[in-house]
Every structure is written in structure tokens, then in C-alpha cells.
Amino acid sequence: MGSARTGRRGAQGADRKSDPYAATAATLRAALVREITAGGGLSDPAWRAAFETVPRHVFVPHYYEAGGYGSPSGAAVYERLGRHDPDPARRARWLAGVYADAPLATRVRDGELVSSSSQPSLMARMLEALEVRDGDSVLEIGTGTGYNAALLAHRLGDDRVTTVDIDPVITDTAREHLATAGYHPAVVVGDGALGCPSCAPFDRIIATCAVATLPPAWLGQCRAGALILAPLATGLVVLRVADAGHGEGRFLATPAYFVPLRGAEPPPPVSTKGLPSRPLLDDSFRFLLNVVTARMDPLEALALWEHEGRPGRERYGVTVRERRQWAWLDDPEGTYAWTLGPLHAEQAP
């Protein structure tokens, strides 16, 4: 834990000595932590301390606000806000936005969102759901700005955290942000679906990008009893790993929408043909549609949802057994189960 203490001192030192936004940022950061805590997050004092200390504005020197769809191609139009804007009012708007409890678009390419910084309260729920203990080794899939890796490094120490991303531009930038804030976890360029075998084994894996299935490499790089937390089907599944081929767990109650893991095969499209509009407004029903994708007629899915009392995400889970993966409602061996992954690879659970 000595490296974690060093990281905290380094972050505070960099914040105070060279950052003209430090004082205002500290005030805004404290307000953000109070807001997250009031909403039921950051009940763990160690995570609360991390959010109170790590300067998010160092990791988000600029972001983009969507301003409609006025481009000739029909793509979204984004307005860039950043710390180097010549207009003081726009700089103040940037800093306030960084410490709002909202996701921020950090990379946009041809009108499409490529990378983002997640909503802080959602990040807090995910990190607390990891149930880390002192000495745990954590792999993060999807480096993004580096902010989440900094929170992990603050809690566990630099030498216990590895973050991997397929884009070298993203990893280079994140590494710079981390160093500026005083943190030095391992930042690796690689395919997140393959994990990071050179730094394995891990006690925890957390993904900040959506997947259609749990990559087998992740389980293979975990110690027995490890946890994997990953966005899947607009939810967050927490899988307890038994061994390299077996794991099981449930979804958290909270919704979660993340950029897909780059290079992974997308899930089948979700059909809404023939459905009445009212259930489509219900988030729990839309989640079920994302779970079953093209494996169930949407009207059958609607009948199931209504018959089972409109179940929320927390009643669903995922099981991995060797090469088979399936989602289920209430019971992994129960009536309702749906194979995960591409349709051409379908295998009954």
C-alpha cells in the first residue's frame, strides 16, 4: 500500500503547484462527491477518498457537447470545450462540465463517438461492485482518458493496476494524463478481448466497453474466486470466476450504456417489429430485448416480461461453462435462458 500513498501525494502536488484550475477544481470535486454520496454511492471511505483526490479535469482537458444533426452527412455536430479555450467563460463552462455527474464525449471521429469518460456516479457504483481488497491486482479493459485507472491506482497502488487499450493514441494520451496527476500504473497497447497475459493473473477485471460475450481470455487470466465486471446488453454483469472455463454472476440493477469493445463482433440487431410503443418506453423491457436479441420473437419477449412481473436487471444473470455462455432469468438452470454470442455459434445451454 506504500505505492498508493505515494500516488496520492504526487497527485496533490501536481494539482497545487502547476495547475491554475486546482482551487476551483477542488471545490467542484468536493461538490461532486457530495452529490454521488447523497445518491447512495461512495459508501466505502477508500473510494470516496479516491474521488475526492483524483483530478478529473487533468484527464479531460477537453470534451465535446452534441449540438444536433446539422452536418451535410447527417452526423451529429459537436461543440468542443477545453481548458485552452481563449474565452474565460467557455473555460469556466468546461471545468464545471468536467465535474458534473455526466458522461463526457472525449473523442469524436466523423461525427461518431469513439471514446468517452463515463458518468462519475456510474464509475463509483462499478468500482464499489468490484469489491476490491488491499493487495488485489486489477486489469482494466478500455483505458479511455486514464481517469478510472487513476482511481484504481489511488485505491490499490500503481503496481496493482494494469489498463489495456487497442488504440496507441489513447494509451499514450492516458499515460501522459496519469503522469501529470502523479499515477503510474501499467498502460498497455493491446486487444482488450485478449486481456493482458504478461501481467496476469488478476483478482479483478473491469471493462469500460460493452461486450456481447465474456472473452475466454479474461477468465483464463483470473485467479480462482476473482470477479469480472463488464457492460453487457445495456447492463453490468458481475461474474465470479471459478476457474479458466467456469464463472457465474448476476447483473447489477443499474442501466449502463458503453461504447462497444473495438474489434469485437457486434450482437444481432434488436427487433421491435410489431411491438406496441408503451413497453418500449420501459427500460427493463428494452434490457430484455437486448439480452434475447434475435433469439426470441419480440412479442414472445413482451409476453415473458409481463408474465414474470416486468423483471429488472437484477433478476438476470450470466453463466460461463467452458465454451458455452448464456444469460438467464432468476435461475441459471431455470425455464428462461438465452445463449450469448453470434447466432452462427449458437449452442443450447
N, C-alpha and C positions, 0 to 999 in steps of 0.2 A: 504493500500500500504506500510505500515511500514515493514511488513514481507518481502516484495520483496526487499527493500533497505538493510535489514539485510542479506538476502541471497547473494546479490551482494558483500557486504563487506566480508562475510565468504568465498566466492569462491575465491576472490582475495587474501585473507590472506593465505589460504591453498596453493594456487598456488605459492606464493612468498617464503614462509617460508620453505616448506618441499619438494618441487618438483625440482629436478635438471634439468628438462626439461622446466621449466617455461619461461625462457627468450626466448629460441628458439621457443617454442610453441606460445608465444605471437606474435612473428614476423610472423610465419606461419599462425596464426589465422587471423591476420590483412590482410594478402595477400589473404586468402580465402574469407574474407568478401568483399574485393575489387573486386574479381572475380565474386562473386554472384551478387553484386550490378551492375557491368558492364553488366551482363546478364539480367538485368531488375528486379532482386529480391531485397528484403530488402528495399523497398521504405519507409516502416514505421520505423522511427527512434528508436522506442522502441524495435522492433525485431532486428534491426541492432545492438543495444547495447547488446542485449542478445547473439547474435552470436559472438560479439567482446569479450565478457567476459567469457562465459561458456567454460571451457577447455575440448574439445572433447577427448584429449588423456587420461584424467583421466577415461573416460567411456569406452575407447577402449584400455586397456593395452596390448592386442594382437589381431591379426586378421589373417585370412588365405587367401592366394592367390592361386587361382586354377592354377594347372600346367599340365593339360592334363588328360588323362584317362588311366594311365598305371598300375592301380591296377589289381590283378588277377580277382577280381569280376566285373571289368569294371566300377567301380565307379570313380569319379573324384579324382585326387591326389591333396592334398592341402599342401602348404608350410606355416608354422607358423612363423609369425614375431611378436616380442614383446619387451616391454621395459626392460625385464630382460635377453635378449639375451647376451651372453658373448662377442659377436663380435660388436665393436663400429659401424662398417659400417652398420651392419644389424639393430642396434638400430636407427641409423640415417634414414635408409630406412623406418623403422616402423613409426617414427614420421612424416616424410614427407608424407607417405601414409595416416596417420590419418587426415592430414589437406589438402589432395587433395579433389577435389569436385567429390567424387566417393563413391558408396556404399561399405561397408566392411563386409565380412563374419566373424561373431564373434563366431558362434557355428556350428560345423560340427560333424555329427554323422554317422559313417559307410559310409563316402563319400557323405553324403547328407547334404545340407544346412538346419540348424534348425533355426538359428536366425542371424540377420544382423543389421548393423547400416546403415540407409538409406543415400542416396546421400544428402549432406547438402543443395544444391540449391533446391532440391525437398522438403526437410523438410521446407525450408523457404517459398516456394510457398504454401504449405499446411497450415502452421501456419498463414500466412497472409490471406489466404482464409477463415480462421475461423472467422475473423472479431471480435476478442475479444475486450471487453471494460473493463476498470478498474472495479473490483468487480465481474467479471464473474467467475463462477465455472465451471471447465473443467474436464471431465473424459477422460483419455487416455486408449484405448484398445490395449494391447500389449506393455509391459514395455520395452522389449529389453534391451539395455545397461543402460537405465536411462537417456540418453543424451537429448532426446526430452522432458521428464518430467522436466529436469533441465531448459531447455529453457523456458518452460511454467511457472515454478516456479519463474524464474528470472523476467519474464514479469508481472505475476499476484500476486505472493506471495505464499509461501508454503501452506498456509491454503486454497487456492483456487484450488488446483490441486490434483487429485486422479489418480493413474495409477494402472491397474489391469493386471495380467498375470496368466495363469493356471499353470505355472511351478515354484515351490518354489525355485529352484536353481537360476532361472533367477531373481526372485524378491529379493532374498537375496543378490545376487551379485549387482544388480542395487541399492539396498538400501545402500550398502557399498560405491559404486561409488558416489552416491548422497551426502552422509555424508562427504566424503572426499572433495568434491567440495563445500561443505557448504550449501547444499539444503536438505530440509526435508519435501517433500510432502508426502501424504498418499500413501503407496505402499501396495497393497492388492493382496493376492493369491486368485484366483477365475477364474471361467469360463467367459471369456470375452463376450460370447454371452448373458450372464445374466446381464451384466453391473455391477453395484455396488450399490444395493438398499440402503445399510446402509449409503451411502454418498450422495444420491440423495436428491433433484433434481439438475439437471445440466443445465447450459446455453449453453454449448458446449460439444460435444463428438467428439473425433478424434480417428480413428482407424489406426494402423500402421501394420495391417494384412488384407489380402484380404478376402472378404465375397461374397457369391453368392446371398444373400438377406440381407436386413436390419433387424437384430434381433428385434422382437417386444419389448423386454425389454428395448432397447435403447430409443425408442420413449416414452415408459411409464415412463422413469426416467428423461425426459426433461421438462423444463418449456415451456409454450406456447411461440412460437417465437424463440426457440433455434435452433441452427444449428448442424447438424451431417455431418461430413466429413469422407468418407470411401472409400478405394480402392475396386472397383468392375469392373469386366470384363476388366482388364488392363487399367482402367481409375480411375478418382477420382470424385465421386458424392458428391455434397453439397446439403443436404436436409434441407429445412426449415420445422420445426415441428409446426403443428397447434395444435394438441393435441395428446393424447396417441395412437390414431388409425389413424392419418392422417398426411401426410407430402409429400412434393414435391420439386424437385430441378433438376438442370442440372449438367452435367459433366463439369469439367474444360478441357481446351484444351490439357493439358499436359498428356503424357502417364505415367503410373505408374505400376510397377510390384513388388508385395509384396508376402512374404510367406503367405500361407493361414491361416486363423484362425484355431487353433488346435481344433479338435473335431467336427468341422462343416462338414456337408455333402457337398462333392465337387460338382461343377456343372457338367452337362453332358459333355462328350468329344466333342471337336470341330472337325467337319468333314471337310476335304479338298479334299475328293474324287471327281475326275472329274474336278477339277479346274485347269485352266492354271497357270503356275508358276508366271507370271508377277504380277497379283493383290496380290498374297501372299507376295510380297515384299513391299507392301504398308501398312503402319502401320494403316491407317484409315480403310482399309478393314478388316484387322485382328481384329481390335477392334469390328467391326460389327459382325464378326463371333463369337466372344466371347460373345456378347450380345445375339444373337439369339440361340447360342449353337445348340442343336439338334432339335430346333423347326421350322427350315426352311431348305430346301434343299440348299446346298452351291451355286448351280448355280442360284437359285432364289435370294439368298442374293447378289450374284455378279450383277445380273440384277438390283436389287433395288439400289445398291450402285452407279452403273453407271448412272441410270436414274435420281437419286437425286443429281447428281453433285459431287459424291465422298465426302460425308459429313464427317467433322471432329468430334471429340468427343463433342465439344461444342454445337452441334446441337441435342444431345441426352439428355434425362432426365429420371428420375425415379419418379413414383408416388406410394404412400402407402395409401390404403384406407381399413381400418380395416384389414382383413386377406388377402387382395389381394395386390400384388405388381407387377408392370410392368414397363419395360423400353419402351421408345418411341422416335420417331424421330420428331423433330420440335414442336409437339403439343401432350399433354397427351391424348387428345380425337380425335387425327387425324387418318390417314389411317394406319400408321405403329406402332404397339405395340406388345410387346412380354412379356409374363408372366415370372417373375423371380422365381427361386426356382426349386426343383426337379420336374421331369416330372410327377411323380406319384401324385403330389399335384397340378397339373395344373388346373387353373381356368381362364376363359376368363375375360379380363378387361372390 
